[in-house]
């Protein structure tokens, strides 16, 4: 049985991770809108570093049983999908 | 008042972060022992990335009130001090 505190903590952990994923998406949107080319190595590097940071947060939350492995994988997969959509849209325009 | 669950969670969070900091130190030790030059850009990049990952974990734990800002700062400061000692020792040998 989980206490209310534990449930609150889990919900907060998930919300923070989701917000961090959204922040990465936002950062990439700004880069694309400002016409920094997605082919630019710096763009790739920023994205890789940000994704690594988020994956470390998710891994940490998983080890603390704040989120399940499944939830963590879903957060990263969703972000990657959204980034791909953005990337493809920028290539077409 | 913190429940027992919350205290356990805080202790576990701190222990995980400490273990992750030790892992970075270990990684750098291995690099130095294997004579990869600390001047090598790859070495710097690996270290920067690892430090960034740990700082994201610490920031996340702080936002969840699992550790205090003070504890987080201390973890990073201690790691940096130990890395400096290692680095200086490798320069002298």
Backbone of each chain as ProteinMPNN parsed JSONL, in Angstrom:
{"seq_chain_A": "XXXXXXXXXXXXXXXXXXXXXXXXXXXXXXXXXXXXXXXXXXXXXXXXXXXXXXXXXXXXXXXXXXXXXXXXXXXXXXXXXXXXXXXXXXXXX", "coords_chain_A": {"N_chain_A": [[0.832, -1.211, 0.0], [0.534, 2.169, -0.849], [1.348, 5.227, 0.718], [-0.391, 8.401, 1.071], [1.419, 10.459, 0.831], [3.449, 9.241, -0.621], [2.138, 8.777, -3.037], [1.551, 11.388, -3.866], [4.178, 12.262, -4.209], [5.002, 10.656, -6.302], [3.316, 11.514, -8.334], [4.138, 14.148, -8.557], [6.777, 13.784, -9.308], [6.483, 12.619, -11.848], [5.167, 14.701, -13.192], [7.152, 16.681, -13.133], [9.129, 15.513, -14.718], [7.793, 15.312, -17.127], [7.426, 18.013, -17.645], [10.079, 18.765, -17.988], [10.721, 17.361, -20.284], [9.03, 18.655, -22.071], [10.217, 21.127, -22.021], [12.586, 20.679, -23.379], [11.6, 20.128, -25.904], [10.501, 22.609, -26.482], [12.777, 24.19, -26.513], [14.049, 23.191, -28.783], [12.171, 23.837, -30.689], [12.364, 26.644, -30.645], [14.961, 26.914, -31.585], [14.643, 25.938, -34.191], [12.717, 27.699, -35.215], [14.212, 29.975, -35.24], [15.776, 29.549, -37.308], [18.177, 28.185, -37.01], [20.103, 25.802, -38.407], [18.999, 22.419, -38.529], [20.933, 20.679, -39.319], [23.199, 21.552, -38.256], [26.05, 20.945, -36.265], [26.14, 21.872, -33.647], [23.488, 22.102, -32.878], [22.753, 19.384, -32.865], [24.382, 18.584, -30.794], [23.488, 20.044, -28.579], [20.93, 18.987, -28.374], [21.513, 16.236, -27.932], [22.838, 16.422, -25.456], [20.838, 17.5, -23.818], [18.915, 15.463, -23.992], [20.337, 13.405, -22.82], [20.569, 14.412, -20.209], [17.863, 14.418, -19.417], [17.337, 11.669, -19.595], [18.954, 10.752, -17.539], [17.625, 11.857, -15.328], [15.193, 10.501, -15.509], [16.044, 7.865, -15.22], [16.986, 8.0, -12.602], [14.59, 8.604, -11.208], [13.24, 6.261, -11.731], [14.791, 4.355, -10.398], [14.202, 5.094, -7.828], [11.682, 4.235, -7.635], [9.719, 6.07, -8.297], [8.6, 6.503, -10.704], [7.466, 4.123, -13.164], [9.461, 1.807, -15.131], [8.309, 1.575, -17.588], [6.767, 3.947, -17.812], [8.856, 5.787, -17.879], [10.181, 5.079, -20.247], [8.181, 5.648, -22.051], [7.917, 8.426, -21.78], [10.376, 9.317, -22.876], [10.194, 8.183, -25.449], [7.921, 9.461, -26.479], [8.794, 12.126, -26.51], [10.868, 11.913, -28.368], [9.404, 11.224, -30.65], [7.872, 13.562, -31.029], [9.913, 15.374, -31.493], [10.905, 14.382, -33.877], [8.735, 14.913, -35.58], [8.753, 17.727, -35.556], [11.273, 18.159, -36.648], [11.011, 17.041, -39.192], [9.008, 18.699, -40.238], [10.406, 21.085, -40.36], [12.222, 20.563, -42.321], [10.706, 20.446, -44.565], [9.808, 23.005, -44.926]], "CA_chain_A": [[0.0, 0.0, 0.0], [1.279, 3.415, -0.893], [0.755, 6.315, 1.493], [-0.75, 9.571, 0.261], [2.656, 11.195, 0.564], [4.143, 8.551, -1.708], [1.399, 8.999, -4.283], [1.821, 12.784, -4.214], [5.564, 12.337, -4.659], [5.061, 10.019, -7.619], [2.654, 12.403, -9.301], [4.987, 15.322, -8.734], [7.953, 13.337, -10.073], [6.074, 12.452, -13.25], [4.873, 16.032, -13.737], [8.43, 17.371, -13.338], [9.809, 14.893, -15.871], [7.027, 15.711, -18.308], [7.736, 19.429, -17.87], [11.442, 18.839, -18.509], [10.65, 16.899, -21.679], [8.399, 19.752, -22.825], [11.2, 22.209, -22.12], [13.519, 20.309, -24.456], [10.845, 20.32, -27.145], [10.383, 24.052, -26.653], [14.126, 24.657, -26.873], [14.312, 22.8, -30.17], [11.258, 24.664, -31.491], [12.956, 27.979, -30.734], [16.122, 26.797, -32.48], [14.163, 25.772, -35.57], [12.055, 28.953, -35.606], [15.233, 30.986, -35.48], [16.496, 29.123, -38.503], [19.424, 27.467, -36.805], [19.892, 24.59, -39.197], [19.065, 21.153, -37.806], [22.157, 19.956, -39.72], [24.315, 22.14, -37.516], [26.531, 20.047, -35.212], [25.823, 22.433, -32.336], [22.1, 21.698, -32.642], [22.792, 17.965, -32.48], [25.065, 18.453, -29.512], [22.559, 20.563, -27.56], [19.855, 18.006, -28.237], [22.065, 15.04, -27.286], [23.124, 16.719, -24.054], [19.554, 17.64, -23.133], [18.297, 14.134, -23.914], [21.104, 12.663, -21.822], [20.157, 14.928, -18.904], [16.52, 13.915, -19.112], [17.393, 10.223, -19.379], [19.51, 10.551, -16.199], [16.539, 12.157, -14.38], [14.219, 9.413, -15.597], [16.687, 6.697, -14.627], [17.0, 8.253, -11.161], [13.208, 8.468, -10.72], [12.885, 4.838, -11.824], [15.474, 3.643, -9.316], [13.504, 5.441, -6.582], [10.292, 3.771, -7.802], [8.792, 7.199, -8.409], [7.877, 6.165, -11.94], [7.813, 2.776, -13.629], [10.332, 1.799, -16.319], [7.408, 1.789, -18.719], [6.473, 5.388, -17.889], [10.078, 6.474, -18.274], [10.413, 4.788, -21.665], [7.127, 6.354, -22.773], [8.278, 9.856, -21.777], [11.457, 9.531, -23.845], [9.691, 7.846, -26.789], [7.025, 10.554, -26.896], [9.609, 13.31, -26.828], [11.562, 11.638, -29.637], [8.41, 11.306, -31.729], [7.534, 14.979, -31.247], [11.089, 16.004, -32.081], [10.947, 13.955, -35.278], [7.703, 15.669, -36.299], [9.295, 19.084, -35.687], [12.428, 18.089, -37.543], [10.505, 16.814, -40.554], [8.298, 19.908, -40.659], [11.402, 22.121, -40.66], [12.891, 20.173, -43.574], [9.775, 20.691, -45.671], [9.499, 24.438, -45.098]], "C_chain_A": [[0.864, 1.257, 0.0], [0.577, 4.46, -0.032], [0.398, 7.463, 0.556], [0.479, 10.376, -0.126], [3.36, 10.583, -0.643], [3.456, 8.796, -3.046], [1.628, 10.422, -4.78], [3.202, 12.916, -4.842], [5.699, 11.751, -6.067], [4.435, 10.922, -8.683], [3.517, 13.619, -9.599], [6.207, 14.956, -9.585], [7.608, 13.23, -11.553], [5.842, 13.812, -13.912], [6.162, 16.806, -14.017], [9.144, 16.835, -14.574], [9.124, 15.297, -17.168], [7.347, 17.165, -18.657], [9.136, 19.583, -18.457], [11.5, 18.384, -19.965], [10.069, 18.009, -22.553], [9.374, 20.912, -23.03], [12.198, 21.935, -23.245], [12.85, 20.547, -25.803], [10.769, 21.805, -27.487], [11.71, 24.652, -27.133], [14.422, 24.369, -28.343], [13.418, 23.603, -31.12], [11.86, 26.044, -31.704], [14.145, 27.954, -31.69], [15.672, 26.722, -33.934], [13.529, 27.076, -36.066], [13.074, 30.046, -35.913], [16.219, 30.558, -36.561], [17.898, 28.606, -38.251], [19.237, 26.121, -37.492], [19.968, 23.327, -38.347], [20.298, 20.336, -38.199], [23.375, 20.44, -38.94], [24.76, 21.209, -36.381], [26.168, 20.545, -33.817], [24.403, 22.039, -31.919], [22.047, 20.25, -32.153], [23.352, 17.804, -31.074], [24.165, 18.912, -28.361], [21.479, 19.52, -27.294], [20.342, 16.749, -27.512], [22.282, 15.265, -25.797], [21.828, 16.812, -23.257], [18.877, 16.281, -22.952], [19.015, 13.269, -22.868], [20.695, 13.094, -20.41], [18.799, 14.388, -18.492], [16.551, 12.416, -18.819], [18.0, 9.901, -18.011], [18.442, 10.815, -15.127], [15.543, 11.0, -14.326], [14.776, 8.153, -14.943], [16.689, 6.807, -13.095], [15.606, 8.043, -10.562], [12.764, 7.006, -10.739], [13.509, 4.055, -10.678], [14.833, 3.93, -7.967], [12.044, 4.963, -6.593], [9.282, 4.918, -7.821], [7.985, 7.071, -9.7], [8.276, 4.739, -12.321], [8.754, 2.901, -14.828], [9.515, 2.118, -17.565], [7.099, 3.277, -18.902], [7.686, 6.18, -18.372], [10.346, 6.316, -19.762], [9.421, 5.588, -22.523], [7.442, 7.855, -22.881], [9.335, 10.15, -22.841], [10.978, 9.268, -25.273], [8.806, 8.964, -27.327], [7.808, 11.789, -27.305], [10.303, 13.105, -28.177], [10.61, 11.739, -30.821], [8.091, 12.756, -32.06], [8.697, 15.73, -31.891], [11.21, 15.638, -33.561], [9.941, 14.727, -36.127], [8.204, 17.094, -36.574], [10.383, 19.125, -36.737], [11.964, 17.938, -39.001], [9.787, 18.045, -41.094], [9.294, 20.992, -41.072], [12.121, 21.821, -41.975], [12.012, 20.512, -44.777], [9.612, 22.175, -45.963], [10.649, 25.185, -45.76]], "O_chain_A": [[1.814, 1.369, 0.775], [-0.65, 4.563, -0.053], [0.825, 7.497, -0.598], [0.582, 10.902, -1.234], [3.802, 11.283, -1.553], [4.117, 9.0, -4.064], [1.868, 10.641, -5.967], [3.38, 13.584, -5.86], [6.419, 12.287, -6.91], [4.965, 11.069, -9.784], [3.616, 14.064, -10.742], [6.617, 15.715, -10.463], [8.36, 13.698, -12.408], [6.265, 14.044, -15.045], [6.256, 17.509, -15.023], [9.691, 17.597, -15.371], [9.776, 15.586, -18.172], [7.518, 17.504, -19.828], [9.359, 20.43, -19.322], [12.233, 18.95, -20.775], [10.566, 18.266, -23.65], [9.361, 21.584, -24.062], [12.601, 22.846, -23.968], [13.455, 21.097, -26.723], [10.95, 22.201, -28.639], [11.749, 25.497, -28.028], [14.978, 25.208, -29.052], [13.843, 23.997, -32.206], [11.864, 26.556, -32.824], [14.316, 28.861, -32.505], [16.255, 27.369, -34.804], [13.773, 27.504, -37.195], [12.831, 30.927, -36.738], [17.311, 31.106, -36.709], [18.726, 28.584, -39.161], [18.3, 25.387, -37.177], [20.885, 23.172, -37.54], [20.668, 19.401, -37.49], [24.436, 19.817, -38.965], [23.921, 20.735, -35.614], [25.919, 19.748, -32.912], [24.152, 21.692, -30.765], [21.386, 19.936, -31.163], [22.866, 17.002, -30.277], [24.087, 18.266, -27.316], [21.158, 19.212, -26.146], [19.682, 16.253, -26.599], [21.953, 14.409, -24.976], [21.728, 16.27, -22.156], [18.332, 15.988, -21.887], [18.385, 12.507, -22.134], [20.498, 12.258, -19.529], [18.611, 13.953, -17.356], [15.874, 11.944, -17.906], [17.625, 8.91, -17.384], [18.36, 10.087, -14.138], [15.11, 10.579, -13.253], [14.073, 7.462, -14.207], [16.428, 5.832, -12.391], [15.46, 7.384, -9.532], [12.007, 6.567, -9.874], [12.863, 3.207, -10.064], [14.907, 3.103, -7.057], [11.277, 5.255, -5.676], [8.133, 4.752, -7.41], [6.827, 7.484, -9.765], [9.291, 4.219, -11.858], [8.839, 3.954, -15.459], [9.964, 2.827, -18.466], [7.162, 3.798, -20.015], [7.562, 7.114, -19.164], [10.691, 7.275, -20.453], [9.774, 6.128, -23.572], [7.257, 8.467, -23.933], [9.211, 11.104, -23.608], [11.303, 10.018, -26.194], [8.926, 9.363, -28.486], [7.515, 12.416, -28.324], [10.323, 14.004, -29.019], [10.967, 12.276, -31.869], [8.045, 13.137, -33.23], [8.493, 16.611, -32.726], [11.571, 16.473, -34.391], [10.245, 15.144, -37.245], [8.087, 17.596, -37.692], [10.412, 20.005, -37.598], [12.459, 18.611, -39.905], [9.937, 18.395, -42.265], [9.051, 21.732, -42.026], [12.575, 22.738, -42.66], [12.508, 20.822, -45.86], [9.317, 22.567, -47.092], [10.556, 26.392, -45.979]]}, "seq_chain_B": "XXXXXXXXXXXXXXXXXXXXXXXXXXXXXXXXXXXXXXXXXXXXXXXXXXXXXXXXXXXXXXXXXXXXXXXXXXXXXXXXXXXXXXXXXXXXX", "coords_chain_B": {"N_chain_B": [[5.577, 17.134, 9.476], [7.427, 14.261, 8.599], [6.706, 11.184, 7.06], [7.671, 7.719, 7.695], [8.114, 6.471, 5.29], [8.699, 8.637, 3.645], [11.109, 9.513, 4.767], [12.751, 7.27, 4.332], [12.773, 7.353, 1.559], [14.101, 9.739, 1.069], [16.602, 9.164, 2.14], [17.375, 7.105, 0.466], [17.412, 8.425, -1.967], [19.526, 10.222, -1.582], [21.64, 8.444, -1.214], [21.725, 7.2, -3.733], [22.46, 9.339, -5.376], [24.946, 9.953, -4.331], [26.264, 7.587, -4.943], [26.224, 7.773, -7.72], [27.835, 9.992, -8.114], [30.234, 8.934, -7.159], [30.628, 7.04, -9.111], [31.256, 8.57, -11.326], [33.671, 9.629, -10.502], [35.137, 7.269, -10.371], [35.143, 6.509, -13.048], [36.713, 8.527, -14.145], [39.08, 8.06, -12.817], [39.775, 5.586, -13.944], [40.18, 6.382, -16.567], [42.41, 8.047, -16.223], [44.26, 6.236, -15.137], [44.61, 4.633, -17.303], [46.097, 6.141, -18.848], [44.927, 7.964, -20.602], [45.167, 11.098, -21.779], [44.564, 13.871, -19.646], [44.4, 16.252, -20.945], [43.174, 15.747, -23.241], [40.518, 16.443, -25.479], [38.308, 14.759, -25.57], [38.236, 13.55, -23.074], [37.604, 15.768, -21.468], [35.089, 16.253, -22.49], [33.63, 13.95, -21.905], [33.678, 14.115, -19.126], [32.354, 16.585, -18.69], [29.817, 15.973, -19.722], [29.031, 13.893, -18.023], [29.014, 15.241, -15.568], [27.046, 17.101, -16.072], [24.835, 15.386, -16.335], [24.673, 14.341, -13.718], [24.18, 16.723, -12.322], [21.655, 17.312, -13.276], [20.176, 15.216, -12.169], [20.487, 15.812, -9.456], [19.291, 18.311, -9.327], [16.677, 17.597, -9.965], [16.061, 15.905, -7.772], [16.171, 17.802, -5.776], [14.067, 19.513, -6.439], [12.008, 17.811, -5.851], [12.122, 17.829, -3.178], [13.656, 15.837, -2.029], [16.277, 15.941, -1.411], [18.142, 18.584, 0.185], [18.92, 21.884, -1.129], [21.391, 22.581, -0.248], [22.602, 20.086, 0.369], [22.732, 19.05, -2.207], [24.463, 20.849, -3.485], [26.732, 20.386, -2.01], [27.317, 17.723, -2.665], [28.074, 17.984, -5.381], [30.196, 19.823, -5.127], [32.014, 18.365, -3.532], [32.602, 16.235, -5.252], [33.825, 17.623, -7.332], [36.078, 18.597, -5.985], [37.412, 16.18, -5.394], [37.922, 15.29, -7.948], [39.679, 17.25, -8.817], [41.887, 16.721, -7.172], [42.633, 14.198, -8.118], [43.255, 14.873, -10.741], [45.385, 16.662, -10.408], [47.253, 14.955, -9.221], [47.738, 13.247, -11.334], [49.043, 14.891, -13.088], [51.425, 15.317, -11.858], [52.686, 12.872, -11.932]], "CA_chain_B": [[6.074, 15.803, 9.869], [7.697, 13.334, 7.506], [6.422, 9.78, 7.356], [8.84, 6.836, 7.551], [8.306, 6.256, 3.859], [9.359, 9.817, 3.095], [12.498, 9.523, 5.236], [13.424, 6.226, 3.559], [12.911, 7.823, 0.192], [15.138, 10.768, 1.081], [17.9, 8.499, 2.353], [17.687, 6.345, -0.736], [17.744, 9.407, -3.007], [20.872, 10.736, -1.314], [22.59, 7.343, -1.452], [21.831, 7.003, -5.188], [23.217, 10.464, -5.93], [26.326, 9.764, -3.876], [26.803, 6.476, -5.742], [26.436, 8.265, -9.083], [29.019, 10.857, -8.056], [31.387, 8.036, -7.03], [30.809, 6.372, -10.401], [31.956, 9.523, -12.201], [35.049, 9.66, -10.003], [35.726, 5.991, -10.773], [35.319, 6.592, -14.501], [37.849, 9.418, -14.415], [40.252, 7.313, -12.342], [40.098, 4.581, -14.966], [40.746, 7.11, -17.71], [43.765, 8.512, -15.875], [45.124, 5.058, -14.991], [44.899, 4.098, -18.626], [46.953, 7.129, -19.506], [44.275, 8.886, -21.511], [45.609, 12.395, -21.285], [43.515, 14.803, -19.184], [44.317, 17.377, -21.886], [42.409, 15.292, -24.397], [39.174, 17.046, -25.499], [37.315, 13.722, -25.308], [38.21, 13.434, -21.614], [36.842, 16.916, -20.978], [33.707, 16.137, -22.943], [33.026, 12.878, -21.097], [33.498, 14.647, -17.774], [31.297, 17.605, -18.738], [28.527, 15.311, -19.931], [28.695, 13.168, -16.797], [28.697, 16.236, -14.536], [25.731, 17.645, -16.426], [23.839, 14.361, -15.986], [24.538, 14.31, -12.256], [23.554, 17.965, -11.859], [20.222, 17.192, -13.586], [19.615, 14.318, -11.144], [20.473, 16.538, -8.189], [18.268, 19.343, -9.476], [15.397, 16.881, -9.899], [15.863, 15.473, -6.378], [15.931, 19.01, -4.98], [12.712, 19.976, -6.726], [11.079, 16.893, -5.175], [12.423, 17.902, -1.738], [14.283, 14.596, -1.556], [17.488, 16.449, -0.766], [18.127, 20.052, 0.257], [19.837, 22.523, -2.083], [22.707, 22.519, 0.403], [23.141, 18.736, 0.155], [23.033, 18.913, -3.627], [25.659, 21.644, -3.765], [27.835, 19.685, -1.345], [27.644, 16.542, -3.474], [28.797, 18.428, -6.574], [31.463, 20.421, -4.694], [32.906, 17.277, -3.11], [33.052, 15.506, -6.442], [34.787, 18.475, -8.041], [37.331, 18.609, -5.215], [38.087, 14.893, -5.572], [38.402, 15.253, -9.337], [40.859, 18.111, -8.874], [42.992, 15.991, -6.539], [43.023, 13.178, -9.101], [43.826, 15.551, -11.904], [46.701, 17.173, -10.024], [48.143, 13.806, -9.004], [48.107, 12.691, -12.645], [49.962, 15.838, -13.716], [52.727, 15.203, -11.2], [53.321, 11.561, -12.135]], "C_chain_B": [[6.287, 14.906, 8.649], [7.351, 11.919, 7.943], [7.705, 8.967, 7.199], [9.165, 6.602, 6.084], [9.107, 7.41, 3.275], [10.827, 9.858, 3.506], [13.313, 8.475, 4.483], [13.75, 6.71, 2.16], [14.037, 8.858, 0.093], [16.518, 10.141, 1.238], [18.332, 7.75, 1.099], [18.117, 7.302, -1.86], [19.172, 9.903, -2.817], [21.924, 9.67, -1.629], [22.791, 7.113, -2.946], [22.684, 8.109, -5.81], [24.694, 10.346, -5.562], [26.991, 8.661, -4.705], [27.09, 6.933, -7.174], [27.654, 9.188, -9.145], [30.276, 9.985, -7.983], [31.69, 7.337, -8.36], [31.569, 7.286, -11.371], [33.432, 9.577, -11.801], [35.801, 8.402, -10.458], [36.069, 6.001, -12.269], [36.55, 7.424, -14.84], [39.147, 8.775, -13.949], [40.716, 6.319, -13.393], [40.737, 5.253, -16.164], [42.18, 7.544, -17.429], [44.727, 7.324, -15.781], [45.495, 4.477, -16.347], [45.581, 5.132, -19.513], [46.275, 7.917, -20.617], [44.582, 10.275, -20.965], [44.445, 13.263, -20.827], [43.388, 16.009, -20.111], [43.457, 17.029, -23.099], [40.984, 15.866, -24.369], [38.081, 16.017, -25.176], [37.109, 13.535, -23.808], [37.35, 14.552, -21.01], [35.355, 16.763, -21.29], [32.948, 15.084, -22.129], [32.705, 13.418, -19.705], [32.357, 15.668, -17.735], [29.919, 16.964, -18.847], [28.086, 14.604, -18.658], [28.291, 14.139, -15.678], [27.324, 16.858, -14.802], [24.624, 16.666, -16.029], [23.586, 14.329, -14.481], [23.843, 15.573, -11.748], [22.052, 17.965, -12.166], [19.528, 16.303, -12.547], [19.455, 15.06, -9.823], [19.39, 17.614, -8.21], [16.863, 18.729, -9.345], [15.078, 16.476, -8.456], [15.555, 16.664, -5.475], [14.504, 19.509, -5.179], [11.659, 19.081, -6.073], [11.26, 16.924, -3.657], [12.974, 16.596, -1.184], [15.626, 14.908, -0.912], [17.359, 17.971, -0.694], [19.082, 20.601, -0.802], [21.268, 22.422, -1.567], [23.369, 21.162, 0.154], [23.554, 18.538, -1.304], [24.321, 19.629, -3.997], [26.897, 20.939, -3.198], [28.286, 18.471, -2.149], [28.494, 16.936, -4.682], [30.166, 19.006, -6.204], [32.471, 19.346, -4.3], [33.47, 16.531, -4.305], [34.106, 16.332, -7.171], [36.136, 18.525, -7.319], [38.117, 17.322, -5.45], [38.651, 14.761, -6.981], [39.659, 16.1, -9.491], [42.08, 17.42, -8.289], [43.544, 14.951, -7.511], [43.795, 13.803, -10.249], [45.249, 16.045, -11.587], [47.705, 16.049, -9.826], [48.627, 13.262, -10.349], [49.103, 13.598, -13.366], [51.369, 15.688, -13.148], [53.447, 13.916, -11.564], [53.947, 11.437, -13.511]], "O_chain_B": [[5.422, 14.812, 7.778], [7.665, 11.509, 9.06], [8.696, 9.447, 6.649], [10.33, 6.541, 5.689], [10.059, 7.209, 2.52], [11.692, 10.196, 2.698], [14.43, 8.749, 4.045], [14.851, 6.505, 1.649], [14.824, 8.845, -0.854], [17.474, 10.529, 0.566], [19.505, 7.762, 0.723], [19.058, 7.023, -2.603], [19.937, 9.993, -3.778], [22.959, 9.959, -2.229], [23.913, 6.857, -3.382], [23.527, 7.843, -6.668], [25.575, 10.608, -6.381], [28.145, 8.794, -5.115], [28.087, 6.525, -7.769], [28.411, 9.162, -10.115], [31.265, 10.26, -8.662], [32.847, 7.077, -8.692], [32.417, 6.827, -12.137], [34.321, 9.572, -12.653], [36.957, 8.474, -10.875], [37.141, 5.558, -12.683], [37.332, 7.062, -15.72], [40.187, 8.918, -14.593], [41.907, 6.225, -13.692], [41.719, 4.755, -16.714], [43.055, 7.423, -18.286], [45.855, 7.384, -16.271], [46.569, 3.898, -16.512], [45.631, 5.011, -20.737], [46.95, 8.479, -21.48], [44.282, 10.576, -19.809], [43.446, 13.383, -21.536], [42.38, 16.715, -20.072], [43.067, 17.901, -23.875], [40.312, 15.784, -23.341], [37.057, 16.358, -24.583], [35.985, 13.383, -23.329], [36.492, 14.309, -20.162], [34.489, 17.092, -20.479], [31.804, 15.286, -21.724], [31.613, 13.208, -19.177], [31.5, 15.618, -16.853], [28.979, 17.357, -18.157], [26.927, 14.694, -18.255], [27.342, 13.883, -14.937], [26.548, 17.107, -13.879], [23.606, 17.062, -15.46], [22.442, 14.295, -14.029], [23.011, 15.501, -10.843], [21.264, 18.543, -11.417], [18.422, 16.61, -12.102], [18.425, 14.954, -9.156], [18.666, 17.8, -7.232], [15.986, 19.292, -8.689], [13.961, 16.681, -7.98], [14.778, 16.552, -4.527], [13.82, 19.877, -4.224], [10.553, 19.532, -5.777], [10.636, 16.146, -2.936], [12.783, 16.283, -0.009], [16.056, 14.223, 0.016], [16.567, 18.57, -1.42], [19.942, 19.881, -1.31], [22.215, 22.21, -2.325], [24.539, 21.091, -0.222], [24.588, 17.938, -1.595], [25.161, 19.096, -4.723], [27.956, 20.903, -3.825], [29.482, 18.22, -2.298], [29.507, 16.3, -4.971], [31.166, 18.727, -6.865], [33.638, 19.407, -4.687], [34.663, 16.233, -4.363], [35.146, 15.813, -7.577], [37.194, 18.5, -7.949], [39.327, 17.355, -5.675], [39.724, 14.192, -7.18], [40.589, 15.723, -10.202], [43.178, 17.515, -8.838], [44.755, 14.838, -7.702], [44.847, 13.314, -10.661], [46.178, 15.873, -12.378], [48.868, 16.169, -10.213], [49.784, 12.865, -10.486], [49.912, 13.124, -14.163], [52.365, 15.896, -13.841], [54.676, 13.858, -11.517], [54.52, 10.397, -13.837]]}, "name": "protein", "num_of_chains": 2, "seq": "XXXXXXXXXXXXXXXXXXXXXXXXXXXXXXXXXXXXXXXXXXXXXXXXXXXXXXXXXXXXXXXXXXXXXXXXXXXXXXXXXXXXXXXXXXXXXXXXXXXXXXXXXXXXXXXXXXXXXXXXXXXXXXXXXXXXXXXXXXXXXXXXXXXXXXXXXXXXXXXXXXXXXXXXXXXXXXXXXXXXXXXXXX"}
